[in-house]
């Protein structure tokens, strides 16, 4: 068969029929190419120009630009240079639709081998090859391959004498998840699953030979969701997943099915199109320890490796390997969910043996402290004792409550090391020695402590040293306010054995105002009720309860006559008994106020207190 004679091969118009026989073929050119019609639209002329040529310049698909030619007024047929095509513009997804007009007239194997040879050494992996009328349509996922295919248009002669025409546009086909497609996906995933390592490799999933006739790209959300459904149903114990080279831009499909990946610890996403670390936010429930992200645009946003690691660990705090490089171990408290945190306690005791000692010590200390005469506390301090205190106003409270917000008295001797930088003044504000400490305590405002508000932590208890902290509320008496202000204190005491008892060697005190809630709850514990007339009275000698002996507690040695009188007064006020029975009650309980009160309540509930105990 003689070949048609193309004297001007660039300007052939391809007939729809493309008949190749012995008849003479005529080349027809449309009229009006000199653009004499002034009403003619230029853009429509360009479109007609392209239709005549049957060359896809990508004007509608982003694959080309306006025609560029030379030759002045000679126009299209008047000489000059041929039309130059611009390179294919890169699409957002990285997928391209390839259309070959009249390709259906050739064997599929012939066309594929022809393109494979012309594209070498570039890879040629056509996906979803199908017929569209007389044309052939398929898709590729590589920009260089798509651009090379476009350049082959009108450059390759076919056996029938015609030129190969290739049209290229960015795009991908619509997806329909049919039961047949899902079964194919299951089979492909099954052969890619390593049951020994519980690992699934879905690298370049769409390019699998068993899926070459179907479009199964994971960047399509519906495809990714279908894959995750298969994982959830077939391999719920999956621990490693690779999604490398799948053109993923977003991970919305994964976020919706994250519960199917609860065991995945190794996650590879190399060479995708993830642009920001925030695309991983919805995956934070995955227990990731090994993550690969290199080859994604998001990696270029971090100038320093430390910032990159920090951003990743905000999403996956347990990650110890990133981009196949071991990371320094994260600083965290890795507490198993099944371990319950112990409940809070008002009192912590490192040793139960210390409880009776510190209880009696503190009861008697604050009994004396809350009197006008604090001199008996001399015996409670070591001869080389040290004392200091600090104060502050609660944040945002200064000036709001004129009745209790001011701590003027405490400001003068405030030994806050952040405010007192002068070393001489620091030394002066540190009270040293037994006399110096108690003299300063005597000068401090009169107070009334709420023992029921105390929180006590015994942190150290040895034969040679006791360390404890106390916090609670107290009223500041005779402060000039109509309503005594309620203060909050925190105190640290170091106690050492001296002779047969114990003494304070170091005392640190912090004072501030009680918060509104603290003040509301303070001093709510009622005093012991006064006995009703005619109730029974205690026996002449109250029953003694077991208490810590003075030799063990130490502090009873400081109970002089004045202190005992104060204790009797307290019991008389609380119980309503007369002075004689109150004295007997304390004496029978080793002068322990708490034990005496408990004994009174017990005997009163039994009706064992004689009526004469309340005669004054």
C-alpha positions, 0 to 999 in steps of 0.5 A: 500500500503506497503511503500518503504523501505529506509535504507539510506533515505538521498541518495534517488534519486527521480524518475521523475514519483514518482510512488507509487505501489506494485512493488519493487523500486530499488535504483540506484547509479551513478558510479564513486563516488570515483572520479577515473577519474582524468579528471572529473571536481569537480564542475560538480560532485557536481552538479550531486550530487545535482541532484541525491539528488533533494535537493536545496542547493542554489548553483545557487541562493544564498541560500546555500554554498558548501557541507560539510561532514566528513568520509574521503575516504569513500565518500558519502556512506562510513559513516560519518555525513550527509550533512548540509545545510546552512541557506538561504542567504537573498535576496536584495528585501526580496522576495523569490520564492518557488518551490515544485516539484510534488506539482501539484499532491496534492490538493492546500488546502492540501499543503497550510494547511500542510505548514501552520501547519509546519510553525506555529507560522510564518505567511504563506501568499503565493502570486501568487500560480501557476502550473509549469508543475508537480511543484507548484510555489509561492512567500513569502515576509518574510525571516524567512518564506522562510528559514523555508520552505527550512528547511522542505525539505526532513523532511516532509513525504507525504501520498504517502510515499515520502518526501516533497521537497522544493526549495527556491531562492531569486526572484520575478515574472515578472509583467504584468499590464493587464486591469484585474489586474488593475481593481482588484487593483482599487477594493482593493484601494477602500475598503482601502480608507477613504473618510472622512479623504481622506486617503488611506492605502496601507500597505502590499498591495501585501498581501491583500486577494483579490490579493493573486492569483496575484503578486502585490508588490509595490516595482515593479516600474510598480505596483507603477506607476499603483497605482499612476495613479489610485490615480490621476484619482480616488482620486486626492484630496488625503491628506494622504497615507500609504505605510508601509511594502511594501519592497520599496527600491527606489521611482523612480516610485513616482518621475515620477508621483509626480504631482498626489500627490500635496495634500498629507500632511501625508505620511507614509513609515514605515518598508521599505528598503529605505537606504538613505534620498536622495531617497526622493529628488524627492518628495520635491514638496509634501506639507508634514507635517507628515512623518513616516520613522522609520524601514528603514535602512536610520534611522540608518545613523543618530547618532543624532536626530537633524541631522535626523530632519534637513535632513528631513526638507531639503526635506520637510521644512514644516514637523512638525511631524516625526515618530509620534513625534511632532517637534519644528516649522520650522524657515521659511517665509511661504508666500503664492504663490498668494501674490506678493512681493511689487516692490522695491522703490528708496525712502521709506517714512514712512510719506508723510508729511516728504517729502518736509521737508527732500527734502529741507533740503538735497538740501540745505545741499549738496549745501553747502557741495559741496563748498570749504567753509563748515562753514555755516553747523554749523547751520545745526548741533546741539550743541551736535551733534555726527559724525563718519565715516567708509570706506572700499574697495569693495570686490576684487577691491583693486589694480585693478583700480589705478585711483580710488581704493585707499581711503588713505585719509579716512583710518586714521580716519576710526572708524570701530569697528571691527578694532579699539579695543582701547577704547581711540582711539574709543572715539577720532575718535568720533567727538562730538559737533557742532564745532568739527563736522563741522571742520572735514567736512571742512578737508574732500576732496572736493566733487560734489554729484550726487543728482539724484543718491540718494536713501532716506529712511525716517524710522521715522517721529515724531514731536520730531525726524526724522531718514533717510538714504541716499545713492548715488555717489559723485566725489572726486575733487582735488584728484590728479587723472587725472579723479576724482574718483567716490565714493559711500556713505551711510549716516544715519542722526538723525534730531531733531527740534530746535527753528523754524527749524531742526538740525542734532544730529547724523551723521554716514557716510560710504564711499567706491568706486563705482562699475563699474556699479555705476560709469557708471550710475553716473552723467548721468542726463544732466544739464538744456539746455541753451536757444537759442538766441531769446527765450522769457524771464521770467517776471521781477518777476518770478512766485513763486512755493509753497515751504516749509516755512523756519519756517517748514524747518528750514534749510533756516535760514543758508542761509547767503549771500555767500550761496545765491550768490552760489545759484544764480551762479548755476541757472545762469549756468543752465539756461543761464539767467543773474545774475539779473533774476537768483536772481529774480527766486530764490527769487520768489521760496524761494531760493529753487534751485529745485523749481527755476529750475522747474519754469524756465523750465515751463515758458520757455516751455510757451515762457514767458521768456523775451529776456533781461533775457539772456543779460549779 
